[in-house]
Structure formats: C-alpha cells, structure tokens
Amino acid sequence: MPSAISGAITLMIAAIAIVHFVSTAPGISREDRACEQTQVYRWSDRACYTPQGE
C-alpha cells in the first residue's frame, strides 16, 4: 500500500509539472504568432523575416 501512495504522489507531481510547463509554453511562442502571415519566425535571432526566393 505505501508503494501505491508513493506512486500516486509521484504522478501528481508529474501532472503539476506538465500543467506548469504547458501554461508557460504559450509565452514562448507568442513572438512566433506576432509575425505577419508571409513572415517566418527565426529562433536563432528571435526575429521575424520574409523568406527570399523559393
């Protein structure tokens, strides 16, 4: 029985960590959505740019 309680606690901690990560993730990609429709977000310099050529 103690192993079941330990497993439940571990599962709850993992769930809290996942919820925390997901709630902070949109802040990371907000800049990506700020680009114009024809632009692409470049992670290396964290800026939007318009691709040239094909």
C-alpha distance matrix in Angstrom:
0.0 3.8 5.4 5.1 6.5 8.7 9.9 10.8 12.6 14.4 15.4 16.8 18.7 20.1 21.2 22.9 24.6 25.9 27.2 28.9 30.5 31.7 33.2 35.1 36.2 39.0 40.7 41.1 42.7 44.9 47.8 47.6 48.2 51.0 53.1 55.9 55.4 57.7 56.1 53.3 50.9 51.0 47.9 49.9 52.2 50.2 53.3 54.5 57.3 59.4 59.3 62.8 64.0 62.0
3.8 0.0 3.8 5.4 5.1 6.1 8.6 9.8 10.6 12.3 14.1 15.3 16.6 18.4 19.9 21.2 22.6 24.4 25.8 27.0 28.7 30.3 31.6 33.3 34.6 37.5 38.9 39.2 41.2 43.3 46.1 46.1 46.9 49.6 51.7 54.7 54.4 56.6 54.8 51.9 49.3 49.3 46.1 47.8 50.1 48.2 51.4 52.9 55.7 58.0 58.0 61.5 62.9 61.0
5.4 3.8 0.0 3.8 5.4 5.0 6.0 8.5 9.8 10.4 12.1 14.1 15.3 16.3 18.2 19.9 21.0 22.4 24.2 25.6 26.8 28.4 30.1 31.7 32.6 35.7 37.2 37.2 39.1 41.4 44.1 43.9 44.8 47.6 49.6 52.5 52.1 54.2 52.4 49.4 46.9 46.8 43.5 45.3 47.7 46.0 49.1 50.5 53.3 55.5 55.3 58.7 59.9 58.0
5.1 5.4 3.8 0.0 3.8 5.4 5.0 6.1 8.6 9.8 10.4 12.3 14.3 15.2 16.3 18.3 19.9 20.9 22.4 24.2 25.6 26.8 28.4 30.4 31.3 34.1 35.8 36.1 37.7 39.9 42.8 42.5 43.1 46.0 48.1 50.8 50.3 52.6 51.0 48.1 45.8 46.0 42.9 44.9 47.3 45.3 48.3 49.5 52.2 54.3 54.2 57.7 58.9 56.9
6.5 5.1 5.4 3.8 0.0 3.8 5.4 5.1 6.2 8.6 9.8 10.5 12.4 14.2 15.2 16.6 18.4 20.0 21.1 22.5 24.4 25.8 26.9 28.8 30.2 33.0 34.4 35.0 36.8 38.8 41.7 41.8 42.3 45.0 47.3 50.2 49.9 52.3 50.6 47.8 45.2 45.5 42.3 44.4 46.4 44.4 47.4 48.7 51.7 53.9 54.1 57.6 59.1 57.3
8.7 6.1 5.0 5.4 3.8 0.0 3.8 5.4 5.2 6.2 8.6 9.9 10.7 12.3 14.2 15.4 16.6 18.4 20.0 21.1 22.6 24.4 25.8 27.3 28.6 31.6 32.9 33.1 35.2 37.3 40.0 40.1 41.0 43.6 45.7 48.7 48.6 50.8 48.9 45.9 43.3 43.2 40.0 41.8 43.9 42.1 45.2 46.8 49.6 52.0 52.1 55.5 57.0 55.3
9.9 8.6 6.0 5.0 5.4 3.8 0.0 3.8 5.4 5.0 6.1 8.6 9.9 10.5 12.2 14.2 15.3 16.4 18.3 19.9 21.0 22.4 24.2 25.9 26.7 29.7 31.4 31.5 33.2 35.5 38.2 38.0 38.8 41.6 43.6 46.5 46.1 48.3 46.5 43.6 41.1 41.2 38.0 40.0 42.3 40.4 43.5 44.8 47.5 49.7 49.6 53.1 54.4 52.5
10.8 9.8 8.5 6.1 5.1 5.4 3.8 0.0 3.8 5.4 5.0 6.2 8.7 9.8 10.4 12.3 14.2 15.3 16.4 18.3 19.9 21.0 22.4 24.5 25.6 28.3 30.0 30.5 32.1 34.2 37.1 37.0 37.5 40.3 42.5 45.3 45.0 47.3 45.7 43.0 40.5 40.9 37.9 40.1 42.2 40.0 42.9 44.1 47.0 49.1 49.3 52.9 54.3 52.5
12.6 10.6 9.8 8.6 6.2 5.2 5.4 3.8 0.0 3.8 5.4 5.1 6.2 8.6 9.8 10.6 12.4 14.3 15.4 16.5 18.4 20.0 21.1 22.8 24.3 27.1 28.4 29.0 31.0 32.9 35.8 36.0 36.7 39.2 41.6 44.5 44.5 46.8 45.0 42.2 39.5 39.8 36.6 38.7 40.6 38.4 41.5 42.9 45.9 48.3 48.6 52.2 53.9 52.3
14.4 12.3 10.4 9.8 8.6 6.2 5.0 5.4 3.8 0.0 3.8 5.5 5.2 6.2 8.6 9.9 10.6 12.4 14.3 15.3 16.5 18.4 20.0 21.3 22.4 25.5 26.9 27.0 29.0 31.2 33.9 33.9 34.8 37.5 39.6 42.6 42.5 44.7 42.7 39.8 37.1 37.1 33.9 35.8 37.9 36.0 39.1 40.6 43.5 45.8 46.0 49.5 51.0 49.4
15.4 14.1 12.1 10.4 9.8 8.6 6.1 5.0 5.4 3.8 0.0 3.8 5.5 5.1 6.1 8.6 9.8 10.5 12.2 14.1 15.3 16.4 18.2 20.1 20.9 23.7 25.5 25.8 27.4 29.6 32.4 32.2 32.9 35.7 37.8 40.6 40.3 42.6 40.8 38.0 35.6 35.9 32.9 35.2 37.3 35.1 38.0 39.2 42.0 44.2 44.3 47.9 49.3 47.6
16.8 15.3 14.1 12.3 10.5 9.9 8.6 6.2 5.1 5.5 3.8 0.0 3.8 5.4 5.0 6.2 8.6 9.9 10.5 12.2 14.2 15.3 16.4 18.5 19.9 22.5 24.0 24.8 26.6 28.3 31.4 31.5 31.9 34.6 37.0 39.8 39.7 42.2 40.5 37.9 35.3 35.9 32.9 35.2 37.0 34.6 37.4 38.6 41.7 44.0 44.4 48.1 49.7 48.2
18.7 16.6 15.3 14.3 12.4 10.7 9.9 8.7 6.2 5.2 5.5 3.8 0.0 3.8 5.4 5.1 6.2 8.7 9.9 10.5 12.3 14.3 15.3 16.7 18.3 21.2 22.3 22.8 25.0 26.9 29.7 30.0 30.8 33.2 35.6 38.7 38.9 41.2 39.1 36.4 33.6 33.8 30.6 32.7 34.5 32.3 35.3 36.8 39.9 42.4 42.9 46.5 48.3 46.9
20.1 18.4 16.3 15.2 14.2 12.3 10.5 9.8 8.6 6.2 5.1 5.4 3.8 0.0 3.8 5.5 5.1 6.2 8.6 9.8 10.5 12.3 14.2 15.5 16.3 19.4 20.9 21.0 22.8 25.1 27.8 27.8 28.7 31.3 33.4 36.4 36.4 38.5 36.6 33.7 31.1 31.3 28.2 30.3 32.4 30.2 33.2 34.5 37.5 39.8 40.0 43.6 45.3 43.7
21.2 19.9 18.2 16.3 15.2 14.2 12.2 10.4 9.8 8.6 6.1 5.0 5.4 3.8 0.0 3.8 5.4 5.1 6.2 8.5 9.9 10.6 12.2 14.3 15.2 17.8 19.7 20.3 21.8 23.7 26.8 26.7 27.1 29.8 32.1 34.9 34.8 37.2 35.5 32.9 30.5 31.1 28.3 30.8 32.6 30.1 32.8 33.9 36.9 39.0 39.5 43.1 44.8 43.2
22.9 21.2 19.9 18.3 16.6 15.4 14.2 12.3 10.6 9.9 8.6 6.2 5.1 5.5 3.8 0.0 3.8 5.5 5.1 6.1 8.6 9.9 10.5 12.4 14.2 16.7 18.0 19.0 20.9 22.5 25.5 26.0 26.4 28.8 31.4 34.3 34.6 37.1 35.2 32.7 30.0 30.7 27.7 30.2 31.6 29.0 31.8 33.0 36.3 38.7 39.4 43.1 45.1 43.8
24.6 22.6 21.0 19.9 18.4 16.6 15.3 14.2 12.4 10.6 9.8 8.6 6.2 5.1 5.4 3.8 0.0 3.8 5.5 5.1 6.2 8.6 9.9 10.8 12.2 15.3 16.3 16.7 18.9 20.8 23.5 23.9 24.8 27.2 29.5 32.7 33.0 35.2 33.1 30.4 27.5 27.8 24.7 26.9 28.5 26.2 29.2 30.6 33.8 36.3 36.9 40.5 42.5 41.3
25.9 24.4 22.4 20.9 20.0 18.4 16.4 15.3 14.3 12.4 10.5 9.9 8.7 6.2 5.1 5.5 3.8 0.0 3.8 5.4 5.1 6.1 8.5 10.0 10.4 13.3 15.1 15.3 16.9 19.1 21.9 21.8 22.5 25.2 27.4 30.3 30.3 32.6 30.7 28.0 25.4 26.0 23.2 25.8 27.5 25.0 27.8 28.8 31.8 34.1 34.6 38.2 40.0 38.6
27.2 25.8 24.2 22.4 21.1 20.0 18.3 16.4 15.4 14.3 12.2 10.5 9.9 8.6 6.2 5.1 5.5 3.8 0.0 3.8 5.5 5.2 6.1 8.7 9.9 12.0 13.9 15.0 16.4 17.9 21.2 21.4 21.5 24.1 26.6 29.5 29.6 32.2 30.5 28.2 25.6 26.7 24.0 26.9 28.2 25.3 27.8 28.7 31.9 34.1 35.0 38.7 40.7 39.4
28.9 27.0 25.6 24.2 22.5 21.1 19.9 18.3 16.5 15.3 14.1 12.2 10.5 9.8 8.5 6.1 5.1 5.4 3.8 0.0 3.8 5.5 5.2 6.4 8.6 11.2 12.0 13.2 15.4 16.7 19.7 20.5 21.0 23.1 25.7 28.8 29.4 31.9 29.9 27.5 24.6 25.4 22.5 25.1 26.2 23.4 26.0 27.4 30.7 33.3 34.3 38.0 40.3 39.3
30.5 28.7 26.8 25.6 24.4 22.6 21.0 19.9 18.4 16.5 15.3 14.2 12.3 10.5 9.9 8.6 6.2 5.1 5.5 3.8 0.0 3.8 5.5 5.3 6.0 9.3 10.4 10.6 12.7 14.7 17.4 17.8 18.8 21.1 23.4 26.5 27.0 29.2 27.0 24.4 21.5 22.1 19.1 21.7 23.1 20.5 23.2 24.6 27.8 30.3 31.1 34.8 36.9 35.9
31.7 30.3 28.4 26.8 25.8 24.4 22.4 21.0 20.0 18.4 16.4 15.3 14.3 12.3 10.6 9.9 8.6 6.1 5.2 5.5 3.8 0.0 3.8 5.5 5.0 7.3 9.6 10.3 11.4 13.2 16.3 16.3 16.6 19.3 21.6 24.5 24.6 27.1 25.3 23.0 20.5 21.6 19.2 22.3 23.5 20.5 22.8 23.6 26.8 29.0 29.8 33.6 35.6 34.4
33.2 31.6 30.1 28.4 26.9 25.8 24.2 22.4 21.1 20.0 18.2 16.4 15.3 14.2 12.2 10.5 9.9 8.5 6.1 5.2 5.5 3.8 0.0 3.8 5.7 6.7 8.2 10.2 11.6 12.3 15.7 16.5 16.4 18.5 21.4 24.3 24.8 27.6 25.8 23.8 21.2 22.6 20.2 23.3 24.0 20.7 22.9 23.7 27.1 29.5 30.8 34.6 36.9 36.0
35.1 33.3 31.7 30.4 28.8 27.3 25.9 24.5 22.8 21.3 20.1 18.5 16.7 15.5 14.3 12.4 10.8 10.0 8.7 6.4 5.3 5.5 3.8 0.0 3.8 5.7 5.6 7.2 9.6 10.6 13.4 14.6 15.2 17.0 19.7 23.0 23.9 26.4 24.1 22.0 18.9 20.0 17.4 20.1 20.7 17.6 20.0 21.3 24.8 27.5 28.8 32.6 35.1 34.5
36.2 34.6 32.6 31.3 30.2 28.6 26.7 25.6 24.3 22.4 20.9 19.9 18.3 16.3 15.2 14.2 12.2 10.4 9.9 8.6 6.0 5.0 5.7 3.8 0.0 3.8 5.3 5.3 6.8 8.8 11.5 11.9 12.8 15.1 17.4 20.6 21.2 23.4 21.2 18.9 16.0 17.1 14.6 17.7 18.7 15.6 17.9 18.9 22.2 24.7 25.7 29.5 31.8 31.0
39.0 37.5 35.7 34.1 33.0 31.6 29.7 28.3 27.1 25.5 23.7 22.5 21.2 19.4 17.8 16.7 15.3 13.3 12.0 11.2 9.3 7.3 6.7 5.7 3.8 0.0 3.8 5.3 5.3 5.9 9.4 9.9 9.8 12.1 14.8 17.7 18.4 21.0 19.1 17.3 14.8 16.6 14.9 18.3 18.7 15.2 16.8 17.2 20.6 22.9 24.4 28.1 30.5 29.9
40.7 38.9 37.2 35.8 34.4 32.9 31.4 30.0 28.4 26.9 25.5 24.0 22.3 20.9 19.7 18.0 16.3 15.1 13.9 12.0 10.4 9.6 8.2 5.6 5.3 3.8 0.0 3.8 5.6 5.3 8.0 9.9 10.4 11.6 14.5 17.8 19.2 21.6 19.2 17.5 14.5 16.0 14.0 17.1 16.9 13.4 15.2 16.3 19.9 22.6 24.4 28.1 30.8 30.7
41.1 39.2 37.2 36.1 35.0 33.1 31.5 30.5 29.0 27.0 25.8 24.8 22.8 21.0 20.3 19.0 16.7 15.3 15.0 13.2 10.6 10.3 10.2 7.2 5.3 5.3 3.8 0.0 3.8 5.7 7.1 8.2 10.1 11.5 13.6 17.1 18.4 20.3 17.6 15.3 12.0 12.9 10.5 13.6 13.9 10.6 12.9 14.3 17.7 20.6 22.0 25.6 28.3 28.1
42.7 41.2 39.1 37.7 36.8 35.2 33.2 32.1 31.0 29.0 27.4 26.6 25.0 22.8 21.8 20.9 18.9 16.9 16.4 15.4 12.7 11.4 11.6 9.6 6.8 5.3 5.6 3.8 0.0 3.8 5.4 5.1 6.7 8.9 10.7 14.0 14.9 16.9 14.5 12.4 9.6 11.4 10.0 13.6 13.9 10.4 11.9 12.3 15.6 18.0 19.3 23.1 25.6 25.2
44.9 43.3 41.4 39.9 38.8 37.3 35.5 34.2 32.9 31.2 29.6 28.3 26.9 25.1 23.7 22.5 20.8 19.1 17.9 16.7 14.7 13.2 12.3 10.6 8.8 5.9 5.3 5.7 3.8 0.0 3.8 5.3 5.3 6.4 9.3 12.5 14.0 16.5 14.3 13.0 10.5 12.9 12.2 15.6 15.0 11.2 11.8 12.0 15.5 17.9 20.0 23.7 26.4 26.4
47.8 46.1 44.1 42.8 41.7 40.0 38.2 37.1 35.8 33.9 32.4 31.4 29.7 27.8 26.8 25.5 23.5 21.9 21.2 19.7 17.4 16.3 15.7 13.4 11.5 9.4 8.0 7.1 5.4 3.8 0.0 3.8 5.4 4.9 6.9 10.6 12.7 14.5 11.8 10.6 7.7 10.0 9.8 12.9 11.8 8.0 8.1 8.5 12.1 14.9 17.1 20.7 23.7 24.1
47.6 46.1 43.9 42.5 41.8 40.1 38.0 37.0 36.0 33.9 32.2 31.5 30.0 27.8 26.7 26.0 23.9 21.8 21.4 20.5 17.8 16.3 16.5 14.6 11.9 9.9 9.9 8.2 5.1 5.3 3.8 0.0 3.8 5.4 5.8 9.2 10.4 12.1 9.5 7.8 5.4 8.4 8.8 12.4 12.1 8.7 8.5 7.7 10.9 13.0 14.7 18.5 21.1 21.1
48.2 46.9 44.8 43.1 42.3 41.0 38.8 37.5 36.7 34.8 32.9 31.9 30.8 28.7 27.1 26.4 24.8 22.5 21.5 21.0 18.8 16.6 16.4 15.2 12.8 9.8 10.4 10.1 6.7 5.3 5.4 3.8 0.0 3.8 5.4 7.9 8.8 11.5 10.0 9.5 8.4 11.9 12.6 16.2 15.6 12.1 11.3 9.8 12.7 14.2 16.3 19.9 22.4 22.3
51.0 49.6 47.6 46.0 45.0 43.6 41.6 40.3 39.2 37.5 35.7 34.6 33.2 31.3 29.8 28.8 27.2 25.2 24.1 23.1 21.1 19.3 18.5 17.0 15.1 12.1 11.6 11.5 8.9 6.4 4.9 5.4 3.8 0.0 3.8 6.5 9.0 11.4 9.5 9.9 8.8 12.1 13.2 16.3 14.8 11.4 9.9 8.3 11.5 13.3 16.0 19.5 22.4 22.9
53.1 51.7 49.6 48.1 47.3 45.7 43.6 42.5 41.6 39.6 37.8 37.0 35.6 33.4 32.1 31.4 29.5 27.4 26.6 25.7 23.4 21.6 21.4 19.7 17.4 14.8 14.5 13.6 10.7 9.3 6.9 5.8 5.4 3.8 0.0 3.8 6.4 8.0 5.8 6.7 6.6 10.1 12.3 15.0 13.7 10.8 8.4 5.7 8.1 9.5 12.3 15.7 18.6 19.2
55.9 54.7 52.5 50.8 50.2 48.7 46.5 45.3 44.5 42.6 40.6 39.8 38.7 36.4 34.9 34.3 32.7 30.3 29.5 28.8 26.5 24.5 24.3 23.0 20.6 17.7 17.8 17.1 14.0 12.5 10.6 9.2 7.9 6.5 3.8 0.0 3.8 5.5 5.1 7.8 9.4 12.8 15.5 18.0 16.7 14.2 11.4 8.0 8.9 8.9 11.8 14.8 17.5 18.1
55.4 54.4 52.1 50.3 49.9 48.6 46.1 45.0 44.5 42.5 40.3 39.7 38.9 36.4 34.8 34.6 33.0 30.3 29.6 29.4 27.0 24.6 24.8 23.9 21.2 18.4 19.2 18.4 14.9 14.0 12.7 10.4 8.8 9.0 6.4 3.8 0.0 3.8 5.6 8.0 10.4 13.9 16.7 19.5 18.8 16.4 13.9 10.4 10.7 9.6 11.6 14.6 16.5 16.5
57.7 56.6 54.2 52.6 52.3 50.8 48.3 47.3 46.8 44.7 42.6 42.2 41.2 38.5 37.2 37.1 35.2 32.6 32.2 31.9 29.2 27.1 27.6 26.4 23.4 21.0 21.6 20.3 16.9 16.5 14.5 12.1 11.5 11.4 8.0 5.5 3.8 0.0 3.8 6.9 10.2 13.1 16.4 18.7 18.0 16.4 13.5 9.7 8.7 6.5 8.2 10.9 12.8 13.1
56.1 54.8 52.4 51.0 50.6 48.9 46.5 45.7 45.0 42.7 40.8 40.5 39.1 36.6 35.5 35.2 33.1 30.7 30.5 29.9 27.0 25.3 25.8 24.1 21.2 19.1 19.2 17.6 14.5 14.3 11.8 9.5 10.0 9.5 5.8 5.1 5.6 3.8 0.0 3.8 6.8 9.5 12.9 15.0 14.2 12.6 9.8 6.0 5.3 4.5 6.9 10.2 12.9 13.6
53.3 51.9 49.4 48.1 47.8 45.9 43.6 43.0 42.2 39.8 38.0 37.9 36.4 33.7 32.9 32.7 30.4 28.0 28.2 27.5 24.4 23.0 23.8 22.0 18.9 17.3 17.5 15.3 12.4 13.0 10.6 7.8 9.5 9.9 6.7 7.8 8.0 6.9 3.8 0.0 3.8 6.4 9.6 11.9 11.8 10.4 8.4 5.5 5.5 6.2 7.1 10.8 13.4 13.5
50.9 49.3 46.9 45.8 45.2 43.3 41.1 40.5 39.5 37.1 35.6 35.3 33.6 31.1 30.5 30.0 27.5 25.4 25.6 24.6 21.5 20.5 21.2 18.9 16.0 14.8 14.5 12.0 9.6 10.5 7.7 5.4 8.4 8.8 6.6 9.4 10.4 10.2 6.8 3.8 0.0 3.8 6.3 9.1 9.0 6.9 5.8 4.4 6.5 8.9 10.0 13.7 16.5 16.7
51.0 49.3 46.8 46.0 45.5 43.2 41.2 40.9 39.8 37.1 35.9 35.9 33.8 31.3 31.1 30.7 27.8 26.0 26.7 25.4 22.1 21.6 22.6 20.0 17.1 16.6 16.0 12.9 11.4 12.9 10.0 8.4 11.9 12.1 10.1 12.8 13.9 13.1 9.5 6.4 3.8 0.0 3.8 5.6 6.1 5.5 5.5 6.1 7.2 10.1 10.4 13.6 16.4 16.8
47.9 46.1 43.5 42.9 42.3 40.0 38.0 37.9 36.6 33.9 32.9 32.9 30.6 28.2 28.3 27.7 24.7 23.2 24.0 22.5 19.1 19.2 20.2 17.4 14.6 14.9 14.0 10.5 10.0 12.2 9.8 8.8 12.6 13.2 12.3 15.5 16.7 16.4 12.9 9.6 6.3 3.8 0.0 3.8 5.6 4.7 7.1 8.9 10.8 13.9 14.2 17.3 20.0 20.1
49.9 47.8 45.3 44.9 44.4 41.8 40.0 40.1 38.7 35.8 35.2 35.2 32.7 30.3 30.8 30.2 26.9 25.8 26.9 25.1 21.7 22.3 23.3 20.1 17.7 18.3 17.1 13.6 13.6 15.6 12.9 12.4 16.2 16.3 15.0 18.0 19.5 18.7 15.0 11.9 9.1 5.6 3.8 0.0 3.8 5.7 8.1 10.6 11.8 14.9 14.9 17.4 20.1 20.6
52.2 50.1 47.7 47.3 46.4 43.9 42.3 42.2 40.6 37.9 37.3 37.0 34.5 32.4 32.6 31.6 28.5 27.5 28.2 26.2 23.1 23.5 24.0 20.7 18.7 18.7 16.9 13.9 13.9 15.0 11.8 12.1 15.6 14.8 13.7 16.7 18.8 18.0 14.2 11.8 9.0 6.1 5.6 3.8 0.0 3.8 5.6 8.8 10.2 13.8 14.6 17.1 20.3 21.4
50.2 48.2 46.0 45.3 44.4 42.1 40.4 40.0 38.4 36.0 35.1 34.6 32.3 30.2 30.1 29.0 26.2 25.0 25.3 23.4 20.5 20.5 20.7 17.6 15.6 15.2 13.4 10.6 10.4 11.2 8.0 8.7 12.1 11.4 10.8 14.2 16.4 16.4 12.6 10.4 6.9 5.5 4.7 5.7 3.8 0.0 3.8 7.1 9.8 13.4 14.8 17.9 21.1 21.9
53.3 51.4 49.1 48.3 47.4 45.2 43.5 42.9 41.5 39.1 38.0 37.4 35.3 33.2 32.8 31.8 29.2 27.8 27.8 26.0 23.2 22.8 22.9 20.0 17.9 16.8 15.2 12.9 11.9 11.8 8.1 8.5 11.3 9.9 8.4 11.4 13.9 13.5 9.8 8.4 5.8 5.5 7.1 8.1 5.6 3.8 0.0 3.8 6.5 10.2 12.3 15.2 18.7 19.9
54.5 52.9 50.5 49.5 48.7 46.8 44.8 44.1 42.9 40.6 39.2 38.6 36.8 34.5 33.9 33.0 30.6 28.8 28.7 27.4 24.6 23.6 23.7 21.3 18.9 17.2 16.3 14.3 12.3 12.0 8.5 7.7 9.8 8.3 5.7 8.0 10.4 9.7 6.0 5.5 4.4 6.1 8.9 10.6 8.8 7.1 3.8 0.0 3.8 7.1 9.6 12.8 16.2 17.3
57.3 55.7 53.3 52.2 51.7 49.6 47.5 47.0 45.9 43.5 42.0 41.7 39.9 37.5 36.9 36.3 33.8 31.8 31.9 30.7 27.8 26.8 27.1 24.8 22.2 20.6 19.9 17.7 15.6 15.5 12.1 10.9 12.7 11.5 8.1 8.9 10.7 8.7 5.3 5.5 6.5 7.2 10.8 11.8 10.2 9.8 6.5 3.8 0.0 3.8 6.3 9.1 12.7 14.3
59.4 58.0 55.5 54.3 53.9 52.0 49.7 49.1 48.3 45.8 44.2 44.0 42.4 39.8 39.0 38.7 36.3 34.1 34.1 33.3 30.3 29.0 29.5 27.5 24.7 22.9 22.6 20.6 18.0 17.9 14.9 13.0 14.2 13.3 9.5 8.9 9.6 6.5 4.5 6.2 8.9 10.1 13.9 14.9 13.8 13.4 10.2 7.1 3.8 0.0 3.8 6.4 9.7 11.4
59.3 58.0 55.3 54.2 54.1 52.1 49.6 49.3 48.6 46.0 44.3 44.4 42.9 40.0 39.5 39.4 36.9 34.6 35.0 34.3 31.1 29.8 30.8 28.8 25.7 24.4 24.4 22.0 19.3 20.0 17.1 14.7 16.3 16.0 12.3 11.8 11.6 8.2 6.9 7.1 10.0 10.4 14.2 14.9 14.6 14.8 12.3 9.6 6.3 3.8 0.0 3.8 6.6 8.0
62.8 61.5 58.7 57.7 57.6 55.5 53.1 52.9 52.2 49.5 47.9 48.1 46.5 43.6 43.1 43.1 40.5 38.2 38.7 38.0 34.8 33.6 34.6 32.6 29.5 28.1 28.1 25.6 23.1 23.7 20.7 18.5 19.9 19.5 15.7 14.8 14.6 10.9 10.2 10.8 13.7 13.6 17.3 17.4 17.1 17.9 15.2 12.8 9.1 6.4 3.8 0.0 3.8 6.7
64.0 62.9 59.9 58.9 59.1 57.0 54.4 54.3 53.9 51.0 49.3 49.7 48.3 45.3 44.8 45.1 42.5 40.0 40.7 40.3 36.9 35.6 36.9 35.1 31.8 30.5 30.8 28.3 25.6 26.4 23.7 21.1 22.4 22.4 18.6 17.5 16.5 12.8 12.9 13.4 16.5 16.4 20.0 20.1 20.3 21.1 18.7 16.2 12.7 9.7 6.6 3.8 0.0 3.8
62.0 61.0 58.0 56.9 57.3 55.3 52.5 52.5 52.3 49.4 47.6 48.2 46.9 43.7 43.2 43.8 41.3 38.6 39.4 39.3 35.9 34.4 36.0 34.5 31.0 29.9 30.7 28.1 25.2 26.4 24.1 21.1 22.3 22.9 19.2 18.1 16.5 13.1 13.6 13.5 16.7 16.8 20.1 20.6 21.4 21.9 19.9 17.3 14.3 11.4 8.0 6.7 3.8 0.0
